[in-house]
Amino acid sequence: MTRDATHLDTIASWLALEDPEPAHVDLMLLFGGSLPSGWDAAAAAVRAGRVGTLMVVGGEGHTTDVLRQLVGAGPGTLEADLIASYLERRHGIAGVLRERASTNCGTNVTLARDLAADHGLRPSTVALVQDPTMQRRMDAVARQEWPGVRLVNRPGPDGRDTWPRTRWTALVMGEVPRLRDDAHGYGPRGLGFQAHVDVPDEVEAAYDALVAAHPDWGRPPVGGSVA
C-alpha cells in the first residue's frame, strides 16, 4: 500500500462510524449519498424484520450524478425516487416513505425528522444508513438536530472501488475540515451545523501529510455548505 493510500485509509476508517446492529429499530433512514450496496444492506434488514419503518431521504446533492449513472436513472431523478425504485425493482420493497426535498446532510436529518412526525412516528431508535465517508458527520448532525432518540450508525459497505477515484478521495478529504470543531468547521465553535466531534491526532496527521503532498486536496468545503 502506498503512503497516500495508507493515509487515506486511516481517515476513511475513522469516518465509517458503525454501531452494533440491534435486533430492531423503529425507523431506518436510508440517505442519498449512499451507494446501491448500502441500499441492499438496508433491504436485507427490512426483509429480516429488523426495521419498523424505512424512509429514503434525498433530493439532489453533490453525489446525485454518480448515483444516477450507477442505476441508469434519467436526468432530474431525485435521490429518494431512484432509491425507492431500486428497492422495489431489486428487492420487492414498495411503499417506503420518501423525503425528496433535502439537499445536504443538515436538511436530510431535519426534513426526515419532520416527515416522520407528519406520519405519526415517534421513534426511539433511528438507524442512519449513509456512505461510510459521510457516516460520522451524519451522526454528528443527527445528535444535534434529533436529540432524544437512540442513533444506530449503519454505514454501507466501503465504496472506494465504486466511486470514481477522484470523487472518493474528495469525499474523504472534505470531511476532516468539516468535522473539526473550530472557527472554520461545522461544530458548535464554528458554523454550528453539527454536534461536537473530536478528530483523533492520527487522523489529523494523515490529513496534514496528504495536503503537504497534494495541496489541492486540502481545499476547504465551498461556501460553508453542509453537503
C-alpha positions as a Markdown table, in Angstrom:
| # | Residue | x | y | z |
|---|---|---|---|---|
| 1 | Met | 0.0 | 0.0 | 0.0 |
| 2 | Thr | 1.4 | 3.4 | -0.9 |
| 3 | Arg | 1.8 | 6.1 | 1.7 |
| 4 | Asp | -1.1 | 8.1 | 0.2 |
| 5 | Ala | -3.3 | 5.0 | 0.3 |
| 6 | Thr | -2.3 | 4.4 | 3.9 |
| 7 | His | -3.2 | 7.9 | 5.0 |
| 8 | Leu | -6.5 | 7.8 | 3.1 |
| 9 | Asp | -7.4 | 4.5 | 4.7 |
| 10 | Thr | -6.6 | 6.0 | 8.2 |
| 11 | Ile | -9.1 | 8.8 | 7.6 |
| 12 | Ala | -11.7 | 6.6 | 5.8 |
| 13 | Ser | -11.7 | 4.0 | 8.6 |
| 14 | Trp | -12.4 | 6.6 | 11.2 |
| 15 | Leu | -15.2 | 8.3 | 9.1 |
| 16 | Ala | -17.1 | 5.0 | 8.8 |
| 17 | Leu | -18.6 | 5.1 | 12.3 |
| 18 | Glu | -20.5 | 1.9 | 12.9 |
| 19 | Asp | -22.6 | 0.7 | 15.9 |
| 20 | Pro | -23.5 | -2.9 | 16.8 |
| 21 | Glu | -26.7 | -3.8 | 14.9 |
| 22 | Pro | -29.7 | -4.1 | 17.3 |
| 23 | Ala | -32.4 | -6.7 | 16.9 |
| 24 | His | -34.9 | -4.0 | 15.8 |
| 25 | Val | -35.0 | -0.2 | 15.1 |
| 26 | Asp | -38.2 | 1.8 | 14.9 |
| 27 | Leu | -37.1 | 3.9 | 11.9 |
| 28 | Met | -34.3 | 3.4 | 9.4 |
| 29 | Leu | -33.2 | 6.4 | 7.3 |
| 30 | Leu | -31.5 | 5.5 | 4.0 |
| 31 | Phe | -29.8 | 8.6 | 2.8 |
| 32 | Gly | -29.0 | 9.8 | -0.7 |
| 33 | Gly | -25.2 | 9.8 | -1.0 |
| 34 | Ser | -25.1 | 6.1 | -0.1 |
| 35 | Leu | -24.4 | 3.6 | -2.8 |
| 36 | Pro | -26.5 | 0.6 | -4.0 |
| 37 | Ser | -24.5 | -1.8 | -1.9 |
| 38 | Gly | -25.8 | 0.2 | 1.2 |
| 39 | Trp | -29.4 | 0.0 | -0.2 |
| 40 | Asp | -29.0 | -3.8 | -0.5 |
| 41 | Ala | -27.9 | -4.0 | 3.2 |
| 42 | Ala | -30.8 | -1.8 | 4.3 |
| 43 | Ala | -33.2 | -4.0 | 2.3 |
| 44 | Ala | -31.8 | -7.1 | 4.0 |
| 45 | Ala | -32.5 | -5.6 | 7.4 |
| 46 | Val | -36.1 | -4.7 | 6.3 |
| 47 | Arg | -36.8 | -8.2 | 4.9 |
| 48 | Ala | -35.4 | -9.8 | 8.1 |
| 49 | Gly | -38.0 | -7.9 | 10.2 |
| 50 | Arg | -35.4 | -5.7 | 12.0 |
| 51 | Val | -36.9 | -2.3 | 10.8 |
| 52 | Gly | -40.2 | -0.8 | 11.8 |
| 53 | Thr | -40.4 | 1.9 | 9.1 |
| 54 | Leu | -38.0 | 2.6 | 6.2 |
| 55 | Met | -37.6 | 6.1 | 4.9 |
| 56 | Val | -35.5 | 7.0 | 1.8 |
| 57 | Val | -34.1 | 10.5 | 2.1 |
| 58 | Gly | -32.7 | 12.9 | -0.5 |
| 59 | Gly | -33.4 | 15.4 | -3.2 |
| 60 | Glu | -30.4 | 16.4 | -5.3 |
| 61 | Gly | -26.9 | 16.9 | -3.9 |
| 62 | His | -23.3 | 16.7 | -4.8 |
| 63 | Thr | -23.3 | 12.9 | -5.3 |
| 64 | Thr | -26.6 | 12.5 | -7.2 |
| 65 | Asp | -24.9 | 12.5 | -10.6 |
| 66 | Val | -22.9 | 9.4 | -9.8 |
| 67 | Leu | -25.9 | 7.6 | -8.3 |
| 68 | Arg | -28.0 | 8.2 | -11.4 |
| 69 | Gln | -25.2 | 6.8 | -13.6 |
| 70 | Leu | -24.9 | 3.7 | -11.4 |
| 71 | Val | -28.6 | 2.7 | -11.6 |
| 72 | Gly | -29.4 | 4.2 | -15.0 |
| 73 | Ala | -31.7 | 6.9 | -13.7 |
| 74 | Gly | -32.7 | 9.7 | -16.0 |
| 75 | Pro | -31.7 | 13.4 | -15.6 |
| 76 | Gly | -33.6 | 15.1 | -12.8 |
| 77 | Thr | -34.5 | 11.9 | -10.9 |
| 78 | Leu | -34.3 | 12.7 | -7.2 |
| 79 | Glu | -32.3 | 10.5 | -4.9 |
| 80 | Ala | -35.3 | 9.3 | -2.8 |
| 81 | Asp | -37.1 | 8.3 | -6.0 |
| 82 | Leu | -34.2 | 6.4 | -7.6 |
| 83 | Ile | -33.5 | 4.6 | -4.3 |
| 84 | Ala | -37.2 | 3.7 | -3.9 |
| 85 | Ser | -37.4 | 2.4 | -7.4 |
| 86 | Tyr | -34.3 | 0.3 | -6.9 |
| 87 | Leu | -35.6 | -1.2 | -3.7 |
| 88 | Glu | -38.9 | -2.2 | -5.4 |
| 89 | Arg | -37.3 | -3.5 | -8.5 |
| 90 | Arg | -34.4 | -5.4 | -6.8 |
| 91 | His | -35.9 | -6.4 | -3.5 |
| 92 | Gly | -39.7 | -6.1 | -3.9 |
| 93 | Ile | -39.9 | -3.5 | -1.1 |
| 94 | Ala | -42.6 | -0.9 | -2.0 |
| 95 | Gly | -44.4 | 1.9 | -0.3 |
| 96 | Val | -41.4 | 3.3 | 1.6 |
| 97 | Leu | -41.6 | 6.9 | 2.9 |
| 98 | Arg | -39.8 | 9.4 | 0.6 |
| 99 | Glu | -38.3 | 12.6 | 1.7 |
| 100 | Arg | -37.4 | 14.4 | -1.6 |
| 101 | Ala | -36.6 | 18.0 | -0.6 |
| 102 | Ser | -33.3 | 17.8 | 1.2 |
| 103 | Thr | -30.0 | 18.7 | -0.5 |
| 104 | Asn | -27.4 | 18.2 | 2.2 |
| 105 | Cys | -26.7 | 16.4 | 5.5 |
| 106 | Gly | -28.3 | 19.0 | 7.6 |
| 107 | Thr | -31.6 | 19.1 | 5.9 |
| 108 | Asn | -31.5 | 15.4 | 5.3 |
| 109 | Val | -31.9 | 14.9 | 9.1 |
| 110 | Thr | -34.3 | 17.8 | 9.9 |
| 111 | Leu | -36.7 | 17.1 | 7.0 |
| 112 | Ala | -36.7 | 13.3 | 7.7 |
| 113 | Arg | -37.5 | 14.1 | 11.3 |
| 114 | Asp | -40.3 | 16.3 | 10.3 |
| 115 | Leu | -41.7 | 13.8 | 7.8 |
| 116 | Ala | -41.6 | 11.1 | 10.4 |
| 117 | Ala | -43.6 | 13.3 | 12.8 |
| 118 | Asp | -46.1 | 14.1 | 10.0 |
| 119 | His | -46.8 | 10.4 | 9.7 |
| 120 | Gly | -47.3 | 10.0 | 13.4 |
| 121 | Leu | -44.0 | 8.3 | 14.0 |
| 122 | Arg | -42.3 | 8.8 | 17.4 |
| 123 | Pro | -39.2 | 6.6 | 17.0 |
| 124 | Ser | -37.0 | 5.9 | 20.0 |
| 125 | Thr | -34.3 | 4.2 | 17.8 |
| 126 | Val | -33.3 | 5.5 | 14.4 |
| 127 | Ala | -30.8 | 3.8 | 12.2 |
| 128 | Leu | -28.7 | 6.0 | 9.9 |
| 129 | Val | -27.5 | 4.4 | 6.6 |
| 130 | Gln | -25.1 | 6.6 | 4.7 |
| 131 | Asp | -21.9 | 6.2 | 2.7 |
| 132 | Pro | -19.0 | 5.4 | 5.0 |
| 133 | Thr | -17.2 | 8.6 | 4.1 |
| 134 | Met | -20.2 | 10.7 | 5.4 |
| 135 | Gln | -21.4 | 8.5 | 8.3 |
| 136 | Arg | -19.6 | 10.2 | 11.2 |
| 137 | Arg | -20.9 | 13.6 | 10.1 |
| 138 | Met | -24.4 | 12.3 | 9.6 |
| 139 | Asp | -24.2 | 11.1 | 13.2 |
| 140 | Ala | -23.0 | 14.5 | 14.4 |
| 141 | Val | -25.8 | 16.3 | 12.6 |
| 142 | Ala | -28.4 | 13.9 | 14.0 |
| 143 | Arg | -27.1 | 14.2 | 17.5 |
| 144 | Gln | -27.7 | 17.9 | 17.3 |
| 145 | Glu | -30.9 | 18.0 | 15.3 |
| 146 | Trp | -32.7 | 15.0 | 16.7 |
| 147 | Pro | -31.9 | 14.7 | 20.4 |
| 148 | Gly | -33.8 | 12.2 | 22.5 |
| 149 | Val | -33.5 | 9.3 | 20.0 |
| 150 | Arg | -31.1 | 6.5 | 20.1 |
| 151 | Leu | -29.0 | 6.6 | 16.9 |
| 152 | Val | -27.6 | 3.5 | 15.3 |
| 153 | Asn | -24.9 | 4.1 | 12.7 |
| 154 | Arg | -25.0 | 1.5 | 9.9 |
| 155 | Pro | -22.7 | 2.7 | 7.1 |
| 156 | Gly | -23.0 | 1.0 | 3.8 |
| 157 | Pro | -20.0 | -1.2 | 2.6 |
| 158 | Asp | -16.8 | 0.6 | 1.6 |
| 159 | Gly | -17.3 | 2.2 | -1.8 |
| 160 | Arg | -13.8 | 3.3 | -2.8 |
| 161 | Asp | -13.9 | 0.9 | -5.8 |
| 162 | Thr | -17.4 | 2.1 | -6.8 |
| 163 | Trp | -17.0 | 5.9 | -6.7 |
| 164 | Pro | -14.7 | 7.4 | -9.3 |
| 165 | Arg | -11.4 | 7.5 | -7.6 |
| 166 | Thr | -11.0 | 11.3 | -7.6 |
| 167 | Arg | -14.6 | 11.6 | -6.2 |
| 168 | Trp | -13.9 | 9.2 | -3.4 |
| 169 | Thr | -10.7 | 11.0 | -2.4 |
| 170 | Ala | -12.5 | 14.3 | -2.4 |
| 171 | Leu | -15.2 | 12.8 | -0.2 |
| 172 | Val | -12.7 | 11.5 | 2.3 |
| 173 | Met | -10.5 | 14.7 | 2.4 |
| 174 | Gly | -13.5 | 17.0 | 2.6 |
| 175 | Glu | -14.8 | 15.5 | 5.8 |
| 176 | Val | -11.8 | 16.4 | 8.1 |
| 177 | Pro | -12.2 | 20.2 | 7.9 |
| 178 | Arg | -15.9 | 19.9 | 8.2 |
| 179 | Leu | -15.8 | 17.8 | 11.3 |
| 180 | Arg | -13.3 | 20.0 | 13.2 |
| 181 | Asp | -14.9 | 22.0 | 15.9 |
| 182 | Asp | -13.1 | 25.2 | 15.2 |
| 183 | Ala | -13.8 | 28.6 | 13.6 |
| 184 | His | -13.9 | 27.1 | 10.1 |
| 185 | Gly | -15.5 | 23.7 | 10.9 |
| 186 | Tyr | -19.1 | 22.6 | 11.3 |
| 187 | Gly | -19.1 | 22.2 | 15.0 |
| 188 | Pro | -20.5 | 24.5 | 17.8 |
| 189 | Arg | -17.4 | 26.7 | 17.8 |
| 190 | Gly | -17.8 | 27.2 | 14.0 |
| 191 | Leu | -20.8 | 27.1 | 11.7 |
| 192 | Gly | -22.9 | 25.2 | 14.2 |
| 193 | Phe | -24.3 | 22.6 | 11.8 |
| 194 | Gln | -23.5 | 19.6 | 14.0 |
| 195 | Ala | -22.6 | 18.4 | 17.5 |
| 196 | His | -19.0 | 18.4 | 18.7 |
| 197 | Val | -16.7 | 15.8 | 17.2 |
| 198 | Asp | -13.2 | 15.0 | 18.4 |
| 199 | Val | -10.9 | 14.4 | 15.4 |
| 200 | Pro | -8.1 | 12.0 | 16.6 |
| 201 | Asp | -4.5 | 13.0 | 16.3 |
| 202 | Glu | -3.7 | 10.2 | 13.9 |
| 203 | Val | -6.5 | 11.4 | 11.5 |
| 204 | Glu | -5.2 | 15.0 | 11.6 |
| 205 | Ala | -1.7 | 13.7 | 11.0 |
| 206 | Ala | -2.8 | 11.7 | 8.0 |
| 207 | Tyr | -4.8 | 14.6 | 6.6 |
| 208 | Asp | -1.8 | 17.0 | 7.0 |
| 209 | Ala | 0.5 | 14.6 | 5.3 |
| 210 | Leu | -1.8 | 14.3 | 2.3 |
| 211 | Val | -2.3 | 18.0 | 2.0 |
| 212 | Ala | 1.5 | 18.5 | 2.2 |
| 213 | Ala | 1.9 | 16.0 | -0.7 |
| 214 | His | -1.2 | 17.2 | -2.6 |
| 215 | Pro | -2.0 | 20.8 | -1.8 |
| 216 | Asp | -5.1 | 20.8 | -4.0 |
| 217 | Trp | -6.6 | 18.0 | -1.9 |
| 218 | Gly | -6.9 | 20.4 | 1.0 |
| 219 | Arg | -9.3 | 22.9 | -0.5 |
| 220 | Pro | -11.9 | 23.9 | 2.1 |
| 221 | Pro | -15.6 | 23.0 | 1.6 |
| 222 | Val | -17.2 | 25.5 | -0.7 |
| 223 | Gly | -19.4 | 28.2 | 0.9 |
| 224 | Gly | -19.9 | 26.6 | 4.2 |
| 225 | Ser | -22.2 | 24.0 | 2.6 |
| 226 | Val | -23.3 | 21.1 | 4.7 |
| 227 | Ala | -23.5 | 18.9 | 1.7 |
